[in-house]
Amino acid sequence: QVQLVESGGGLVQPGGSLRLSCAASGSFLTINAMGWYRQAPGKPRELVAHITSGGSTNYDDSVKGRFTISRDNAKKTVYLQMNSLKPEDTAVYYCNAGIKLVWYLKENNYWGQGTQVTVSS
């Protein structure tokens, strides 16, 4: 059993900052890539930021220069530092992780429950 527990969402004014955290817990062998996705009402879920096990990152163009994804492998946690927030960043943010439970099984993707980020003046 694997769980991804998210925290850090909330209400913030435009131009403000939030830091999201997502910690993996349970029994598993390895965590590979991790990422943050978001879904606004009426829109599909989209990738915000992605980080590999080696620390290589990718960002959606809409957040480049404003958001930073990082991970702490010892804490089994991925972070999303969000600066210069805009109203269009408002969405439910979901943590995702590729996790290998045991050596003889393929990697599966797991999702957090989502945390609401609202940017409003």
CORTASUL-V673237 format. One record per residue. N is the residue number from 1. RES is the residue in one letter. SS is DSSP state (helix for helix, strand for strand, loop for the rest). PHI is phi in whole degrees, -180 to 180 (999 if undefined). NEAR is the number of other ideal C-beta (glycine too) atoms within 12 Angstrom. Layout:
# CORTASUL-V673237
n & res & ss & phi & near
N & RES & SS & PHI & NEAR
N & RES & SS & PHI & NEAR
This chain:
# CORTASUL-V673237
n & res & ss & phi & near
1 & Q & loop & 999 & 12
2 & V & strand & -125 & 29
3 & Q & strand & -129 & 20
4 & L & strand & -113 & 36
5 & V & strand & -110 & 25
6 & E & strand & -100 & 37
7 & S & strand & -155 & 24
8 & G & loop & 107 & 26
9 & G & loop & -72 & 31
10 & G & strand & 162 & 22
11 & L & strand & -102 & 17
12 & V & strand & -145 & 26
13 & Q & loop & -79 & 18
14 & P & loop & -54 & 20
15 & G & loop & 89 & 17
16 & G & loop & -82 & 22
17 & S & loop & -133 & 23
18 & L & strand & -143 & 33
19 & R & strand & -124 & 28
20 & L & strand & -93 & 43
21 & S & strand & -127 & 30
22 & C & strand & -143 & 42
23 & A & strand & -110 & 27
24 & A & strand & -91 & 36
25 & S & strand & -138 & 20
26 & G & strand & 119 & 18
27 & S & loop & -107 & 14
28 & F & loop & -160 & 24
29 & L & loop & -88 & 20
30 & T & strand & -143 & 22
31 & I & strand & -109 & 36
32 & N & strand & -98 & 28
33 & A & strand & -70 & 29
34 & M & strand & -132 & 46
35 & G & strand & -157 & 40
36 & W & strand & -120 & 50
37 & Y & strand & -121 & 36
38 & R & strand & -143 & 38
39 & Q & strand & -140 & 23
40 & A & loop & -92 & 24
41 & P & loop & -55 & 12
42 & G & loop & 77 & 7
43 & K & loop & -122 & 13
44 & P & loop & -73 & 11
45 & R & loop & -68 & 21
46 & E & strand & -130 & 25
47 & L & strand & -74 & 27
48 & V & strand & -98 & 38
49 & A & strand & -155 & 39
50 & H & strand & -143 & 30
51 & I & strand & -140 & 34
52 & T & loop & -82 & 20
53 & S & loop & -63 & 22
54 & G & loop & -89 & 11
55 & G & loop & 97 & 17
56 & S & loop & -74 & 17
57 & T & strand & -121 & 28
58 & N & strand & -139 & 20
59 & Y & strand & -134 & 24
60 & D & loop & -66 & 25
61 & D & loop & -58 & 13
62 & S & loop & -69 & 21
63 & V & loop & -119 & 32
64 & K & loop & -59 & 16
65 & G & loop & 86 & 14
66 & R & loop & -115 & 27
67 & F & strand & -108 & 36
68 & T & strand & -135 & 26
69 & I & strand & -99 & 38
70 & S & strand & -149 & 24
71 & R & strand & -145 & 34
72 & D & strand & -122 & 18
73 & N & loop & -66 & 20
74 & A & loop & -65 & 9
75 & K & loop & -91 & 16
76 & K & loop & 54 & 29
77 & T & strand & -133 & 29
78 & V & strand & -116 & 47
79 & Y & strand & -123 & 30
80 & L & strand & -133 & 46
81 & Q & strand & -86 & 26
82 & M & strand & -117 & 38
83 & N & loop & -115 & 21
84 & S & loop & 49 & 23
85 & L & loop & -65 & 33
86 & K & loop & -120 & 24
87 & P & helix & -55 & 19
88 & E & helix & -71 & 20
89 & D & helix & -80 & 36
90 & T & loop & -61 & 27
91 & A & strand & -178 & 34
92 & V & strand & -87 & 27
93 & Y & strand & -101 & 46
94 & Y & strand & -118 & 34
95 & C & strand & -88 & 45
96 & N & strand & -134 & 37
97 & A & strand & -145 & 41
98 & G & strand & -90 & 28
99 & I & strand & -128 & 32
100 & K & strand & -102 & 23
101 & L & loop & -72 & 23
102 & V & loop & -142 & 14
103 & W & loop & -64 & 10
104 & Y & loop & -94 & 8
105 & L & loop & -112 & 12
106 & K & loop & -73 & 13
107 & E & loop & -67 & 21
108 & N & strand & -119 & 21
109 & N & strand & -96 & 22
110 & Y & strand & -123 & 32
111 & W & strand & -122 & 28
112 & G & loop & -78 & 34
113 & Q & loop & -80 & 18
114 & G & loop & 98 & 25
115 & T & strand & -135 & 31
116 & Q & strand & -79 & 26
117 & V & strand & -118 & 38
118 & T & strand & -122 & 26
119 & V & strand & -113 & 29
120 & S & loop & -150 & 18
121 & S & loop & -93 & 13
